[in-house]
Amino acid sequence: MIIGKREIASMQLYSRFAVASLAASLPLTSGYAIGAPSSTPVVATAASSRCAAPLAIADMIKPTLSMLGAKGPAGDNLGDSLPNCPTTIWQAEDIDVDEWQAKYNAEDMPACPYEIMATPADNAKGADYFIEKRDEIKALLLKHGTIWLRGFDMTKDPDGFRTFWESLQLDPCLDPIHSSGLRKFLSKRDALYEEVNKQSLSRHYIGLHQEMTEKRTAKFGAFVCFQPATVSGGEFFIADGERIFRDIPSDVLKKLIDRQIRISVSNLDLELIEALPEFIATKPEAMEKVAGLVGEKVAPKFDMDLDMIWGTDGREMRLQAIEHAQSPINRHPDTGRPVWFCNMHNHARFLRERRPCSVPEVGMTDVYYGDLKVIEGDLLTKVNEACEKNIVKVPMQPGDILLCDNYRVLHGRDVFEGDRLHAVSWFGDGEGEPMAGKTAATGDTMAGFINKFVVGE
Ligand SMILES: [Fe+2]
């Protein structure tokens, strides 16, 4: 059948619907620029000539600042030069579940989180405390997976929080789905994202997850509390991926490893297509066209490898965007120890429907086996039990920071009432390339648009 202008206009209408719906539905929940030489060209004007000598001196001083622990002049705008979130390091093959579970059961696992309470003397040192303790804090992070920094005065605002992580010489990066535009910066110039504080999602429980996709994973996250929920709830929580690995029944874990998992990130119910008159397009033609348009126009924004699949959940006209198959476990890139590395607790529909969930159907995620078969409820329940057994709620107060090893530790947050302001910065390995100008600009434009009109500011 030949499709004419009128038909194309009609198809475009459906395409816009599909694109907007997918953008609205994709998941809400989840480098190096400090000290980089300025790229501002020196223009040979009288004014700039007068500044040349001081600028040259400033450049000479930079290495000294770096040696002192600060990576550059405080307040540099990092927003346009942040590198992408690093590529996920997968080392999931040949992990002997029985051997590692026995080993973990025999171990006296270190506390997670490890708490550091500031003393008046620590606070008097300001940034120097973190510069002096940098190596010690990094060693504790590797051992314990998470450090809860409590009672520090400096970290109660974005400037001080940035000084904190600069003092530790962490390398900020974009979050794994930054290009989708669904993640909103609290302070872009400080590489600081807002957590899910918005009222429309306050009654939505965010389950355990690492900040990762099959494709990209942040190495570390620093979560900061500027204001706990003013009425109740909203506690941040974490769970150690080594402990979850230890506690999932071995037969369940082996089955999931063997069959792999796939995560669906959106539902589009497109029964409208069935109502299209035959002279516009046949149903198969329309389905193919819409799937192609969504895959071509929207999926790339998410920097994920997504397949567009019709007919899931027993609904012929449901189109889902589904990540490629992945292992539910991984080896930690530094320790080589296996961890539960899977966002099933957050994304499985079976679990979401059994706890507070205010995400509309279009945004309901789900988790399948690698062959897209449904994962049995009793199996999900066993995974859920192992996850919840290891959840540690952290009642963060203003200025408190949870510094997390994102390969090792999963995070989530409880429902809340009132106003809440928590934020997070992500860190990579310092080796990422800044996003190319066009890509970065596109992502940012999408971010502003979607946050304003779809997600709601
Ligand atoms: Fe998250």
Residues whose N, C-alpha, C, O or C-beta is under 5 A from the ligand:
A	BS01	LIG	T29 S30 E211
